[in-house]
Amino acid sequence: MSNGLFVTNITNELFKTDDKDTSKAIKKFLNKQGNKGKKITLNIANSKVKKVTGRYHKSIKKGKVYKDDDNIWGVRIYSNAPHSHLIEDGHNVVRGGKVIGKVKGKKVLSKFEKDYAKKFYKDCENLVDELLEDGFSW
């Protein structure tokens, strides 16, 4: 087993904890990560999506830190614009009832996920290191 995989497994176990102090640290960490993620997503959106009204850009949000059914912490970056799926996945251009073309998806959120994953895992490893230095134990 490689060292990175071990730390990732520890991180996964840490994110399942019920310890109050650790939960507080995880919430703070995920809020910061969510804010970073929102900023990065907005930068990607600004470079890929032309601003006509700016509604799509304003609709990119950071959700609340949550615990899922498997007792694992998380935070979401999402767009609540009704047309965000069209920008993300692409759509047909229809004029007079006929399809005259296709607009490719910009894949803003997908690009964010792909680009940010390594940085996020590295930050998670750093969180584990900090908590272990502060005396956290299972």
MDAnalysis code that builds the backbone (N, CA, C; Angstrom):
import MDAnalysis as mda
import numpy as np

u = mda.Universe.empty(414, n_residues=138, atom_resindex=np.repeat(np.arange(138), 3), trajectory=True)
u.add_TopologyAttr("name", ["N", "CA", "C"] * 138)
u.add_TopologyAttr("resid", np.arange(1, 139))
u.add_TopologyAttr("resname", ["MET", "SER", "ASN", "GLY", "LEU", "PHE", "VAL", "THR", "ASN", "ILE", "THR", "ASN", "GLU", "LEU", "PHE", "LYS", "THR", "ASP", "ASP", "LYS", "ASP", "THR", "SER", "LYS", "ALA", "ILE", "LYS", "LYS", "PHE", "LEU", "ASN", "LYS", "GLN", "GLY", "ASN", "LYS", "GLY", "LYS", "LYS", "ILE", "THR", "LEU", "ASN", "ILE", "ALA", "ASN", "SER", "LYS", "VAL", "LYS", "LYS", "VAL", "THR", "GLY", "ARG", "TYR", "HIS", "LYS", "SER", "ILE", "LYS", "LYS", "GLY", "LYS", "VAL", "TYR", "LYS", "ASP", "ASP", "ASP", "ASN", "ILE", "TRP", "GLY", "VAL", "ARG", "ILE", "TYR", "SER", "ASN", "ALA", "PRO", "HIS", "SER", "HIS", "LEU", "ILE", "GLU", "ASP", "GLY", "HIS", "ASN", "VAL", "VAL", "ARG", "GLY", "GLY", "LYS", "VAL", "ILE", "GLY", "LYS", "VAL", "LYS", "GLY", "LYS", "LYS", "VAL", "LEU", "SER", "LYS", "PHE", "GLU", "LYS", "ASP", "TYR", "ALA", "LYS", "LYS", "PHE", "TYR", "LYS", "ASP", "CYS", "GLU", "ASN", "LEU", "VAL", "ASP", "GLU", "LEU", "LEU", "GLU", "ASP", "GLY", "PHE", "SER", "TRP"])
u.atoms.positions = np.array([
    [0.848, -1.177, 0.000],
    [0.000, 0.000, 0.000],
    [0.890, 1.235, 0.000],
    [0.587, 2.176, -0.904],
    [1.387, 3.394, -0.968],
    [0.984, 4.345, 0.155],
    [1.872, 5.255, 0.466],
    [1.642, 6.209, 1.544],
    [0.427, 7.091, 1.258],
    [0.271, 7.546, 0.000],
    [-0.862, 8.400, -0.360],
    [-2.197, 7.690, -0.193],
    [-2.246, 6.427, -0.549],
    [-3.475, 5.655, -0.404],
    [-3.837, 5.494, 1.063],
    [-2.843, 5.293, 1.891],
    [-3.067, 5.162, 3.329],
    [-3.660, 6.440, 3.898],
    [-3.093, 7.563, 3.514],
    [-3.606, 8.847, 4.006],
    [-5.025, 9.066, 3.508],
    [-5.302, 8.704, 2.259],
    [-6.648, 8.857, 1.717],
    [-7.640, 7.988, 2.494],
    [-7.242, 6.763, 2.836],
    [-8.113, 5.895, 3.628],
    [-8.357, 6.489, 5.009],
    [-7.333, 7.067, 5.610],
    [-7.499, 7.736, 6.902],
    [-8.455, 8.913, 6.746],
    [-8.306, 9.664, 5.671],
    [-9.184, 10.806, 5.413],
    [-10.630, 10.345, 5.293],
    [-10.848, 9.254, 4.573],
    [-12.213, 8.728, 4.436],
    [-12.785, 8.357, 5.793],
    [-11.991, 7.735, 6.643],
    [-12.458, 7.373, 7.977],
    [-12.699, 8.617, 8.829],
    [-11.820, 9.597, 8.692],
    [-11.963, 10.842, 9.447],
    [-13.275, 11.535, 9.093],
    [-13.651, 11.523, 7.817],
    [-14.868, 12.198, 7.388],
    [-16.117, 11.450, 7.839],
    [-15.975, 10.281, 8.445],
    [-17.118, 9.535, 8.986],
    [-17.235, 9.722, 10.502],
    [-16.400, 10.545, 11.085],
    [-16.340, 10.683, 12.539],
    [-17.560, 11.406, 13.109],
    [-17.820, 11.166, 14.386],
    [-18.882, 11.867, 15.103],
    [-18.318, 12.746, 16.217],
    [-17.000, 12.791, 16.365],
    [-16.341, 13.598, 17.385],
    [-16.659, 15.073, 17.153],
    [-17.095, 15.795, 18.204],
    [-17.543, 17.185, 18.053],
    [-16.429, 18.121, 17.593],
    [-15.252, 18.008, 18.202],
    [-14.148, 18.891, 17.826],
    [-13.705, 18.630, 16.386],
    [-13.637, 17.363, 16.032],
    [-13.245, 17.009, 14.670],
    [-14.321, 17.440, 13.687],
    [-15.575, 17.254, 14.046],
    [-16.674, 17.682, 13.176],
    [-16.610, 19.182, 12.925],
    [-16.279, 19.940, 13.945],
    [-16.152, 21.388, 13.814],
    [-15.021, 21.739, 12.845],
    [-13.890, 21.025, 12.974],
    [-12.749, 21.267, 12.087],
    [-13.096, 20.886, 10.648],
    [-13.835, 19.803, 10.480],
    [-14.224, 19.364, 9.137],
    [-15.182, 20.366, 8.512],
    [-16.149, 20.867, 9.285],
    [-17.086, 21.867, 8.757],
    [-16.345, 23.123, 8.297],
    [-15.410, 23.580, 9.128],
    [-14.631, 24.772, 8.790],
    [-13.817, 24.519, 7.519],
    [-13.181, 23.352, 7.452],
    [-12.376, 22.981, 6.303],
    [-13.227, 22.926, 5.029],
    [-14.383, 22.264, 5.113],
    [-15.234, 22.124, 3.932],
    [-15.845, 23.459, 3.501],
    [-16.135, 24.337, 4.453],
    [-16.613, 25.674, 4.079],
    [-15.548, 26.417, 3.285],
    [-14.292, 26.341, 3.747],
    [-13.191, 26.987, 3.020],
    [-13.016, 26.366, 1.644],
    [-13.075, 25.034, 1.574],
    [-12.931, 24.350, 0.289],
    [-14.078, 24.726, -0.649],
    [-15.283, 24.831, -0.102],
    [-16.428, 25.225, -0.911],
    [-16.280, 26.629, -1.465],
    [-15.783, 27.545, -0.636],
    [-15.567, 28.915, -1.101],
    [-14.501, 28.966, -2.192],
    [-13.412, 28.191, -1.999],
    [-12.380, 28.111, -3.040],
    [-12.971, 27.533, -4.313],
    [-13.757, 26.484, -4.148],
    [-14.361, 25.820, -5.295],
    [-15.299, 26.739, -6.066],
    [-16.075, 27.519, -5.346],
    [-16.987, 28.459, -6.004],
    [-16.192, 29.482, -6.810],
    [-15.111, 29.977, -6.230],
    [-14.283, 30.975, -6.904],
    [-13.670, 30.393, -8.186],
    [-13.173, 29.163, -8.090],
    [-12.582, 28.509, -9.261],
    [-13.649, 28.253, -10.325],
    [-14.825, 27.803, -9.899],
    [-15.919, 27.547, -10.843],
    [-16.329, 28.833, -11.549],
    [-16.391, 29.929, -10.821],
    [-16.733, 31.215, -11.437],
    [-15.669, 31.646, -12.446],
    [-14.395, 31.398, -12.136],
    [-13.331, 31.726, -13.086],
    [-13.471, 30.908, -14.366],
    [-13.786, 29.626, -14.224],
    [-13.989, 28.768, -15.395],
    [-15.193, 29.265, -16.189],
    [-16.278, 29.587, -15.483],
    [-17.495, 30.072, -16.152],
    [-17.217, 31.378, -16.890],
    [-16.459, 32.273, -16.280],
    [-16.144, 33.547, -16.926],
    [-15.330, 33.349, -18.193],
    [-14.448, 32.341, -18.200],
    [-13.628, 32.128, -19.384],
    [-14.358, 31.344, -20.476],
    [-15.340, 30.524, -20.121],
    [-15.995, 29.662, -21.103],
    [-17.372, 30.150, -21.548],
    [-18.077, 30.866, -20.681],
    [-19.467, 31.239, -20.969],
    [-19.552, 32.751, -21.132],
    [-20.086, 33.161, -22.295],
    [-20.244, 34.583, -22.571],
    [-21.336, 35.143, -21.661],
    [-21.078, 36.310, -21.077],
    [-22.079, 36.946, -20.219],
    [-23.051, 37.733, -21.087],
    [-24.298, 37.316, -21.085],
    [-25.331, 38.093, -21.759],
    [-26.089, 38.861, -20.680],
    [-26.686, 38.137, -19.754],
    [-27.390, 38.786, -18.646],
    [-26.627, 38.608, -17.340],
    [-25.754, 37.610, -17.271],
    [-25.015, 37.341, -16.047],
    [-25.765, 36.452, -15.072],
    [-26.965, 35.999, -15.451],
    [-27.758, 35.166, -14.537],
    [-27.077, 33.838, -14.240],
    [-26.462, 33.231, -15.258],
    [-25.786, 31.946, -15.032],
    [-24.644, 32.132, -14.036],
    [-23.874, 33.163, -14.207],
    [-22.731, 33.399, -13.333],
    [-23.182, 33.684, -11.894],
    [-24.273, 34.425, -11.759],
    [-24.799, 34.727, -10.422],
    [-25.405, 33.503, -9.760],
    [-25.777, 32.509, -10.561],
    [-26.459, 31.336, -10.013],
    [-25.506, 30.289, -9.447],
    [-24.208, 30.459, -9.641],
    [-23.242, 29.478, -9.124],
    [-23.096, 29.704, -7.627],
    [-23.380, 28.654, -6.867],
    [-23.441, 28.755, -5.407],
    [-22.620, 27.664, -4.727],
    [-22.312, 27.920, -3.468],
    [-21.737, 26.905, -2.582],
    [-22.851, 26.491, -1.644],
    [-23.089, 25.204, -1.571],
    [-24.125, 24.702, -0.675],
    [-23.623, 24.648, 0.759],
    [-24.516, 24.254, 1.650],
    [-24.150, 24.082, 3.052],
    [-23.345, 22.802, 3.220],
    [-22.514, 22.777, 4.225],
    [-21.807, 21.554, 4.579],
    [-22.851, 20.586, 5.131],
    [-22.789, 19.348, 4.682],
    [-23.806, 18.369, 5.064],
    [-23.154, 17.028, 5.357],
    [-23.943, 16.157, 5.972],
    [-23.569, 14.766, 6.198],
    [-24.559, 13.915, 5.421],
    [-24.067, 12.988, 4.595],
    [-24.984, 12.172, 3.802],
    [-25.468, 10.956, 4.597],
    [-26.208, 10.089, 3.941],
    [-26.782, 8.914, 4.608],
    [-25.726, 7.945, 5.120],
    [-24.536, 7.970, 4.501],
    [-23.447, 7.094, 4.936],
    [-22.579, 7.748, 6.011],
    [-23.050, 8.891, 6.553],
    [-22.353, 9.597, 7.623],
    [-21.037, 10.215, 7.143],
    [-20.986, 10.621, 5.881],
    [-19.787, 11.234, 5.311],
    [-20.088, 12.701, 5.018],
    [-19.139, 13.576, 5.377],
    [-19.297, 15.012, 5.186],
    [-19.119, 15.381, 3.719],
    [-19.741, 16.476, 3.317],
    [-19.584, 16.976, 1.961],
    [-20.062, 18.406, 1.830],
    [-19.745, 18.998, 0.701],
    [-20.218, 20.331, 0.340],
    [-20.380, 20.343, -1.174],
    [-21.389, 21.050, -1.660],
    [-21.672, 21.068, -3.097],
    [-21.403, 22.447, -3.690],
    [-20.937, 22.428, -4.931],
    [-20.890, 23.625, -5.759],
    [-21.903, 23.353, -6.865],
    [-22.830, 24.271, -7.078],
    [-23.896, 24.014, -8.042],
    [-24.368, 25.316, -8.669],
    [-25.152, 25.166, -9.711],
    [-25.810, 26.299, -10.332],
    [-27.306, 26.077, -10.222],
    [-28.020, 27.064, -9.712],
    [-29.473, 26.923, -9.601],
    [-30.217, 27.618, -10.739],
    [-29.505, 28.001, -11.790],
    [-30.167, 28.608, -12.948],
    [-30.952, 27.539, -13.703],
    [-32.152, 27.871, -14.159],
    [-32.961, 26.873, -14.859],
    [-32.330, 26.408, -16.179],
    [-31.432, 27.195, -16.736],
    [-30.800, 26.824, -17.998],
    [-29.384, 26.292, -17.828],
    [-28.957, 26.048, -16.587],
    [-27.574, 25.621, -16.358],
    [-27.266, 24.272, -17.001],
    [-28.249, 23.365, -17.037],
    [-28.003, 22.064, -17.673],
    [-27.772, 22.220, -19.174],
    [-28.357, 23.237, -19.776],
    [-28.144, 23.482, -21.203],
    [-26.721, 23.986, -21.455],
    [-26.239, 24.836, -20.578],
    [-24.873, 25.335, -20.698],
    [-23.879, 24.209, -20.401],
    [-24.156, 23.425, -19.385],
    [-23.258, 22.344, -18.980],
    [-23.197, 21.230, -20.021],
    [-24.349, 20.777, -20.494],
    [-24.407, 19.585, -21.349],
    [-24.577, 19.869, -22.834],
    [-24.915, 21.080, -23.191],
    [-25.164, 21.413, -24.587],
    [-26.639, 21.251, -24.920],
    [-27.013, 21.719, -26.124],
    [-28.412, 21.646, -26.538],
    [-28.530, 21.849, -28.036],
    [-29.696, 21.511, -28.565],
    [-29.994, 21.735, -29.983],
    [-30.466, 23.167, -30.170],
    [-30.116, 23.754, -31.319],
    [-30.617, 25.075, -31.686],
    [-31.811, 24.830, -32.608],
    [-32.979, 25.323, -32.202],
    [-34.217, 25.085, -32.943],
    [-34.780, 26.419, -33.431],
    [-35.064, 26.487, -34.738],
    [-35.701, 27.674, -35.329],
    [-36.874, 27.187, -36.175],
    [-38.036, 27.709, -35.913],
    [-39.217, 27.339, -36.675],
    [-39.551, 25.859, -36.565],
    [-39.242, 25.260, -35.449],
    [-39.551, 23.859, -35.239],
    [-38.522, 22.901, -35.823],
    [-37.474, 23.434, -36.459],
    [-36.437, 22.590, -37.053],
    [-35.127, 22.757, -36.296],
    [-34.458, 21.655, -36.153],
    [-33.130, 21.688, -35.520],
    [-32.140, 22.169, -36.570],
    [-31.509, 23.326, -36.300],
    [-30.565, 23.881, -37.277],
    [-29.113, 23.765, -36.821],
    [-28.915, 23.285, -35.621],
    [-27.541, 23.137, -35.138],
    [-27.504, 22.591, -33.730],
    [-26.317, 22.474, -33.234],
    [-26.120, 21.961, -31.878],
    [-25.057, 22.813, -31.201],
    [-25.318, 23.183, -29.963],
    [-24.353, 23.919, -29.159],
    [-23.689, 22.920, -28.226],
    [-22.359, 22.861, -28.266],
    [-21.635, 21.946, -27.392],
    [-21.700, 22.453, -25.950],
    [-21.707, 21.515, -25.027],
    [-21.723, 21.875, -23.618],
    [-20.403, 22.491, -23.187],
    [-20.477, 23.441, -22.285],
    [-19.274, 24.122, -21.787],
    [-18.577, 23.318, -20.687],
    [-19.331, 22.411, -20.023],
    [-18.781, 21.514, -18.998],
    [-18.041, 22.281, -17.894],
    [-18.640, 23.363, -17.431],
    [-18.031, 24.205, -16.406],
    [-17.844, 23.415, -15.106],
    [-18.915, 22.820, -14.607],
    [-18.828, 22.091, -13.339],
    [-17.992, 20.821, -13.475],
    [-18.072, 20.174, -14.630],
    [-17.265, 18.973, -14.860],
    [-15.779, 19.313, -14.865],
    [-15.430, 20.423, -15.511],
    [-14.031, 20.855, -15.552],
    [-13.540, 21.194, -14.152],
    [-14.377, 21.849, -13.370],
    [-14.005, 22.163, -11.992],
    [-13.708, 20.883, -11.218],
    [-14.609, 19.892, -11.311],
    [-14.416, 18.631, -10.598],
    [-13.097, 17.982, -10.984],
    [-12.841, 17.934, -12.265],
    [-11.631, 17.281, -12.770],
    [-10.373, 18.024, -12.319],
    [-10.377, 19.337, -12.459],
    [-9.200, 20.137, -12.133],
    [-8.936, 20.232, -10.631],
    [-9.988, 20.250, -9.839],
    [-9.837, 20.522, -8.414],
    [-9.640, 19.259, -7.570],
    [-9.897, 18.094, -8.126],
    [-9.862, 16.851, -7.347],
    [-8.509, 16.629, -6.673],
    [-7.412, 16.744, -7.414],
    [-6.079, 16.503, -6.833],
    [-5.774, 17.510, -5.729],
    [-6.109, 18.760, -5.957],
    [-5.867, 19.807, -4.955],
    [-6.692, 19.535, -3.696],
    [-7.933, 19.112, -3.890],
    [-8.800, 18.822, -2.755],
    [-8.243, 17.666, -1.925],
    [-7.824, 16.587, -2.585],
    [-7.274, 15.442, -1.846],
    [-6.002, 15.828, -1.097],
    [-5.192, 16.681, -1.705],
    [-3.973, 17.148, -1.034],
    [-4.348, 17.969, 0.205],
    [-5.353, 18.824, 0.065],
    [-5.806, 19.621, 1.208],
    [-6.390, 18.728, 2.305],
    [-7.078, 17.644, 1.913],
    [-7.614, 16.686, 2.889],
    [-6.483, 16.010, 3.656],
    [-5.424, 15.647, 2.939],
    [-4.270, 15.037, 3.596],
    [-3.642, 16.007, 4.592],
    [-3.571, 17.283, 4.205],
    [-3.031, 18.293, 5.119],
    [-3.908, 18.443, 6.357],
    [-5.233, 18.361, 6.182],
    [-6.159, 18.425, 7.316],
    [-5.909, 17.261, 8.267],
    [-5.751, 16.064, 7.704],
    [-5.480, 14.884, 8.536],
    [-4.189, 15.086, 9.315],
    [-3.154, 15.571, 8.644],
    [-1.872, 15.824, 9.317],
    [-2.047, 16.799, 10.480],
    [-2.791, 17.885, 10.243],
    [-3.016, 18.882, 11.296],
    [-3.771, 18.276, 12.476],
    [-4.811, 17.506, 12.181],
    [-5.597, 16.896, 13.258],
    [-4.779, 15.880, 14.045],
    [-3.937, 15.122, 13.353],
    [-3.091, 14.154, 14.055],
    [-2.060, 14.863, 14.931],
    [-1.532, 15.983, 14.442],
    [-0.588, 16.756, 15.243],
    [-1.260, 17.357, 16.479],
    [-2.561, 17.689, 16.340],
    [-3.307, 18.258, 17.456],
    [-3.789, 17.200, 18.437],
    [-3.486, 15.918, 18.160],
    [-3.817, 14.875, 19.116],
    [-5.077, 14.103, 18.828],
    [-5.627, 14.216, 17.615],
    [-6.823, 13.454, 17.283],
    [-6.483, 11.964, 17.225],
    [-7.368, 11.131, 17.743],
    [-7.186, 9.684, 17.625],
    [-8.546, 9.048, 17.416],
    [-8.540, 7.864, 16.818],
    [-9.779, 7.157, 16.543],
    [-10.196, 6.365, 17.734],
])
